[in-house]
Amino acid sequence: MNRGNELEQTNISSYVGLYVHIPFCKTKCIYCDFNCYAGKNALIPDYVLALGKELVTYSDQGLVARTLYMGGGTPSLLSPSQVLYIVGTARDYLRLVDGAEITMEANPGTVSEQYFRDILAMGVNRISIGIQSFKDDDLRRLARHHTVEEALEAYRAARAAGFENISVDLIYGLPFQTLDDWRHNLSRVVDIEPDHISLYALTVEEGTPLHRLISRGKLPSPDDDLMADMYELAQEVLEKAGYIHYEISNWCRPGKQSKHNMIYWREEPFIGAGAGAYGFLNSVRYYNELLPSKYISLINNGQSPIVWQEELSVPIERSEYVILHLRLAEGVNAEEFQSRYGQSLHSFLSGKIDDVAGLGLVEWKDNYFRLTPKGRLLSNEVFVRILPD
């Protein structure tokens, strides 16, 4: 299978992350612009087999997978045996390391305690549960297919099954959501004591039902000032509860950072497998065919599923390195930047960030360049200045 010239130039002997995309859902939420599809679950068996074939094509590149993340969509629509097939293929052909973090996204209403026990036995050791809100009105408005109680049942089932690393997702800035509503959500999530919490500001993507509803005046637009207040409240509540704010949108208990996502934020290489999956190898960024049926056909005909790729220019790669590291609380290590690119970080940043530094959005701490607490709220103001002209 021809994977494209750039990806074939070098046998890369390195550790990588492995992202596997499962683009199937029971229903599609009104805010979602991810590559996922409702009503196509009949494709899942053929799709999983195609995924296995795609993973095998990477086996001759000297790659060693150190994490596996099954995202979606709704990966918990897969049967335990299909999960085992993916994990087993990663072990056999990408030498997935012993003790690797293996994460699977799960949506309430698609799981049970027995399901969690089965996938835990098959190697999955981290679960990410999309709760999104502890208010049923919010869930109905977003076209989520579960209730708050079903979300709590899913969380309790994962714990009862033996999972010791559970992440929970919430969204803030929802239509009609007040600061008190958000305080309620934060209180509820602290009460259940997940190991990791991801909090995402609602984004309105063009082409989604949410965008259309807002455009027609059926729902209000997100309030930026209110969302800033919500973010600051989250920082306060979660810090008091003992969570570490290690990335702009992510908090965790000590030692429970998402190892897979850290690969993204440190601009390290990763494979993207499945329909619409992105990957980054050998300074080449690429993504696969979006449509599951066409992806399956390409794989079964021995063709590459990659439909776009680009080798990053030096200025772009350095800029993205800095931006991604700035998402982390630790920031950018100047010595590591110098070692990787042969240029000092001070030289690279010269003239780019003087104004935002004056506004108190960034700072130097020892040998690290990082966002201030104020800078986290206005991170895009910093990031846009770091991109090449």
N, C-alpha and C positions, 0 to 999 in steps of 0.2 A: 504494500500500500504506500503510495507516494505521499509523504507528509509535507512536501514543499521544500524548495531549495534551501532556504535559510535554516530550517530545522534539521536538514540532513548534512550540513557542512561539517559538523563536528560531533563526535561522540562525547557527550557531556558526562563526565564521571563526577557526580555530585548528589547530595541529598536534595530532595525536592518535596514540596507539598503535593497532594493529589486531591483535586476537587472533582467530584462526580455529580453531574446535574440530573435531577429527576423532574422532568417538566410536566408532571400530571397533578391535577387538583380535583377535589370533589366539586368545588365552585371557585370562581375567581373573585377576589375581593375588589371593591370598587376603586381602591387606590393603587392596585398592583400593576406595574408595567414590566414585571419580570417575564422571562420567556417560559410561560407555563400555560397549560391548556386544560379546560374542563371538558368532560364528556369523551375523552379519548383513552380511557383506561384499558380498553381492549388491546391497545398497542404495547402495554407494559411487558408481557413476556418476550416478544421479539425485540423490544427496546433493550431489555436487560442483557440479552444475548449479544446484541450489537455492541453494547458498552464493553462487555468482556473482550470482544474482538478488537475494539479500539485500544484497550489497555495493553493487549498483547503486542500491538505495533510499537510500543515504546520500549519493549524489553531488550532491544539490542543497543540502547544508547547509554548504558552504564549508569542508569538512574536508580536511586534508592529512595523509596517513599518513606518519609518520616512522619507524615500525618495523612489521614484520610478524612475528607469531609463530604458527606452526602447531603446536598442542599437541593432546594426546589423553588417552586413546586412543593409537593408533599411527599418526601421520601418514605414516610410511614404508610403510604399506600402499597409499598412493596411487601410481599410475603417474606417471612423469615428465611425461607430457602433462597429467595432472590437476593436478600441482603448477604447471606452466606456466600453466594456465588460471586458477588462483587468483592467482598473482603478477601475471599480465597484467591481470586484472580490477582488482586493487588499483591497478596503475599507471594504467589507463585511467580509472577512475571515482573513485578516492580520491587521485589524484595522488601516489602513493607516491614519495617523494623519491629522487633519484639517490643512490646510495651508502647507502641505508637498510640497517640491520641486518635481515636476513631469516633468522629462525631456524626450524629444523624439528626436532622431536623424532624420534628414530629408535631402534627397539629392535633389538638383535642378533637375527639369524635372519630379518630381513626385508630386509636390505640387502646390497649387493655394491659392489666398487670401481666397476663400470660405472654402477650406480645413482647413486652419489655423484657421479660425473663428470657424469652427465646433469642432476641437479638443480642442481649448481654452475653449469653452463652456463645454466640457466634462472633464475638470480638468487639462489638460496639461498646464503648466505655464512656461516652459522653452524649448527652441528649440536650437538644435545644428545642424548647417548647414555645410556640408562638401563641402567647396569651393575648397580647395587644392591649387589653383593657379589662378591668374588674367591674365594668358597668355593662349590663346586658343591653341597654339602649345603644351604647357605642358599638357593640358587636353587631347588632342588627343593622345599624346604619351603615356599617362597613361591609355588610354582606358576608360576615364571618359565619361559618356553618356550625358554630358551637355556642354554648352558654358559658357564663362564668363558672357555674358549678361543674360543667363538663371539663373546663380547663383545670380546675382544682383537682378533679378526679384523675385527670391525666398525670398531673404532677405527683399526686399521692401514689398512683400506680407505679410510676418510675422509681420513686423512693422505695416502695415496698418490694419491687423487683430486685433491688440491690444497687441501683445506680448511685454513685457517690460524686458524680460531677454533672450537675444539671444547670443549664442556662435557661433564662426566661427572657422573652422579648416583650417590650411595651412600646406603644406609640403615644407621643404627646402632641398637642396642638390639634386634636380632633375637632370636627364641627361641634359647636355648642359646649365643648369641654371647658369648664371653669378651673381656676387655680385650686379651688377646694376639691373638685373632682380629681384633679391630678394628685393632690395631697392624699386623697383616699386610695388611689392606685398605688402610690409609693408605700403607704402604710400596709396595704395588703401584701405587696410583694416582699416587704421586709418580714412580715409575719410568717410567710411560708419558708423563708431562709434558703433561697437557691444559692448555689455556689458562684453563679455568674449572672449578671443582669446587663442586658443591652437595651438602651433607651434611644429611640429614633424619633426625630422631629418629622411630622407629617410633611411629605412633599407631594405637590400636585403636578403630576406628569401629564403632558399633553397626550390626548388620545385615550385616556382612561375614563371610565364612567364618572369618577370623582371630578375630573376636569370639566366634563360636560355639565354636571349638576351645578358646579360653582359658576360656570359661564352663563347658565340659564337663571341664576339667582335662586336656585333651589336649596343650596347650602352656602354657608359663609366661607370666605377665604380664610386661610390661617392668619392669625394675628401675630406678627413677628415679635412685638413687645411682650405679649402674653407668653409666647413660647420661650423667650429669654428668661422671664420670671420662672417658668416651669423648670427650665434647665438649672437655674441657680437653686431652686428648691430641691431638686433631685440631688445636686451636689451636697447640700446641707444634710438632707435626710439620710442619704446612703453613707456619707462619711461618719455620721453619728452612729449608724448601725454597724460600723466596722468594715465597710467595703472599701477597697482600694480603687481609686479612679485612675486606671492605667492607660486609657485611651479615650478620645473625645466622647465616644458614645457608649463606653463599656466600663463596668465595675465588676470586681470579683473579690472573693475571699483570697487570703494569701495562698499563692501557688496555683491558683485556678484560672490564670489567664488562658485565653484561647490560643493554644500553640499553633494551630493552623492559621488563624487570622494574623498572628504575629509574623508569619511568613510574608503575607501581603504587605503589612505595614513596614517591614524591613526591606522591602523590594528584593526578596529572595525568589529563586525559581520555583515554579509550580506548574503541574500539568492540569489542564482543563479538559475533562472528558464528558461526552454527552452532548445533546442538542443545545446549541447556544452557549456552551461553556467557553470561558476565556482561559487562556494559559499564558505563561511567560517563561520562556526558555532561551538561554543563550542570547539575551538582549532582544529577543524577538517576541512581540506580543501578537496573539492570534485568537481567533474564535471560530467555532464550528457552525455548521448549518443549523438554522433555527428550528425548522419544522421536524418534529420527531419522525414522521413517516419518511421524509426525504433523507434524514440522517440515517435511518435504518437501511434504506435502499443503497445509499453511498457505501456504507460499511459492507453490506452483503455483496456488493459488486466489486469489492476490493479497491475502492477509491477512497481518497482522503476526505474526511468530513470537514476539513479546514476550508473556509470560504473567504477568509481575510487574514492578512498578516502584515506586520511592518517591523522592520528593525529600527529600534529607537536611536535617534541621533544622540550624540554626546550631550548637547545642552538639555534635551528633553529628559534623558535618563537621569542626569544629575538633579534637575529640577524636581522630577517625580520622587527621587530618593529623599530629598529634603522635605518635600510636602508630606509624604507618607510617614516619615519619622516624626514630623511635627505633630501628627495625630496622637502620638504616644506621649504620656506624661514626662518620660525621660528626655524626649527631644532628640536632637541630632548630635551624635558624638563626633566632635571635630577630628579626632585622631582617626576614627574609622573612615570618615569621608576622605581625609588626606590619603590614607592607605589605599582606598578603593580607586580613587580617581586621580591621584597625583596632583591635586590642587588643594590649597588650603580652603577651609570653609569660609573664613573671613574674606578671602579673595573672591570666592564665588558669590557671596552675598553683598559685596561692595556695591553701594549705590542702589540696591534693590529694596531694602527694608528700612531705610533711614526714617521715613515718615511714620511707619507703624511702630518702630522702636520708640519714637518720640511720644506716641500715643499710649505707650505702656502695654502694647499687645504682645511683645516678644522680649526675651531677656537671655543673658548668658549666665549660666550657673556652673561654676567650675569649668569643665571643658565641654559643656553641653549647651546647645542653642535650642531654646524651647519656647512654647507659648506660655504666656501668663494666664491666670484664671480669667482675666478679661479677654485675653486673646482667644481662649477657647470659644467664647461666645461669638467672636467676630473672626473666626479662623479663615473664612473665605477672603476677607480683606487682606490677610497675610499671604495666602496661597497664590492669589492672582498676581501678586508682585514678584513672586519667585519664578513664575513661568517665563520662558524666553519671549522676547518681543516678536 
